[in-house]
Amino acid sequence: MANSKPFLPPRWVIGLAWAVHRAIYRLSGGRRGLRPPTGTTYGHMRVHTIGRRSGEERIAILGFITDGPNLVSPAMNGWLEPEPSWWLNLQANPGAQIELPDGSTRAVTARRAVGEERGRLWRRLVDLGTAAYTDANAEKRSVETAIVIFEPI
C-alpha cells in the first residue's frame, strides 16, 4: 500500500531554505525576500518578537495573507514539530513589530484564531492552491496548526 501522506523534505533541507531566504534579505539590504500577498499567493513579512527566555529581540520571516486590517500567518515550523519559536515568543509576549514588503513597519498584537474564524482563515490559505498550505500537510502534525492574527495597535 502506498504512503498516503505527502512527502516532507528532511529537516536540514527546510533549515537550509530558511537560511537562504534570510541571507537573500540581508545581502540585498532588504530589497529582496519580502513580498506582498496576492489573490493567488501568500506574501512574506518580517516579525520582530521578544524572546520568551532571553528577553532579546528575535526576527523571523513569515508567510502571510491579509484579512481586513489584520495580517494572518499559520504558526508552522516547516510542518514539523514543535511549534515555531516566534509563535512561542508571541504567546509569552503578544506585542510585536512587523516589517512589510513596502518598507513600512506596524506595531501589532498577536492572538490565536479560534472557532469559525480559524476555519475561515485556514480555508483561505488552502484555497491559495500552494504546496505550503494543504490539509494533507496539516494532518502530519500532532496538534492543530495555530492561525495567528496580527492586529494593529
N, C-alpha and C positions, 0 to 999 in steps of 0.2 A: 504494500500500500504506500503510495506517495505521501510525502510530508505535505500537509495542507497549509502549514504556516509559511508565510513569505520569508525569503532569505534576509537575514540581517548580517552585514559585514562584521568582521571581528572588531572588538573594542578598539584596538590600536588604529584601525583604519578610520573609525569615527573620530578619535582623538587627533589624528593627523589632519583630517579635513578641517576640524575646528581650528587647529594651529595655523594652517594655511590661510584660512579666512581672516583670522586676527592679524596675520603678517601682511596680507594684502591691504587691510585697512591701515595698519601702522606705516608701512613703506610708502603708501600713496598719500600720506598726510591726511587721511580721512576722505580723500576724493573717491575712493573705491571701497566697496564692501558693504555699504548700506544702500537700500533701495526702497522706494515706496511700494505699497501693495497695489495691485490692480484687480480687475474683476476676475482674472484667471490665475493669479499667483499671489503668494504672501510676500510681504516686504521684510526688510531687515532693519533693526534698530539696535542701539546700544543701551543697556540699562546699567546704572550705577547703583549698587546696593552697599549696605554696611555689613561686613562680616559678622555673623552671629556670635562667633567666639573671639575673633581678633579685634573687632571694632574698627577694622581698616576698610577703606573703600575697595570694592570688588567690581569688575566690569565684565559683562557678558554680551555677546551679540545674539539676538533672538529673532526668530521669525514672528511676524505679527500681521494681524488684519485690524481694520478699524470697525468700530460699532458706535456710530454717532460720534460723540466727543472722546470716547474711550478707545484705548488700544488693547488688543486681546492677543495673548500668546499661550500656547499649551506648555505646561511645565514638563518638558521632555528632556531626557538625558540620552539622546540617540536611541530611544525606545528601550533602553536597558535600565536595569535597576541600579541604584536607588534614584530618588528624586534629585533633580539638579540643585547644585549649591545655591544658585541665585534664588530659587524658589524657597529653599530652607531659610536663607537670609531674610527674604521678604516676609516670611511667616513670623520671624522674630522681630523685625522692624519693617513695617509695610511702607514706610516713606522711601521714595526713590527719585532719581533724576533720569530722564530719558533723553537720548540724543537721537534726533530724527534725520532721515536722509537729506532734508533740505538745509541741514546745519543748525536748525533751531533746537532748543532744549525745553523740557517741560518737567515741572515738578508734579509728581503723581503719588497716589496712594494705591497700593495693590491689594486685591482681595480675590478669593476663590469664587468662581461662578458656581451656583448650585441649582438643582432642580431643572425647571423648564429652560431657564436662561442658559445653563450649561449645555443642555441638549441642543438648543438652537444654535449656540456658538460652535459647538463641535461639528454639527451638520454643515455649517458654513465653511469650516476648514476642510472637511472631507469633500464637499462639493467643488472645491478648487480643482480637484482631479489630479493633484500632485502625489508623488510617491511618499512625500513627507508625512501626510496626514491620511491614514486609512484605518478603517475599523479593524482590518486584519492585523496591522501592526500594533494597534492599541490593545488587542487581545493578548499580546505577548507579555504584557506587564501584569504583575500580580495585584496591582491596585489600579483604580481608575485614574487616568491622566488628569491632573488638575488643569482647568482652564483659568488662566489668571487674567483679571481685568485690571488695567491701569487707568484709574480715574484721575483727571486733572484736579489739582488742588486749587 
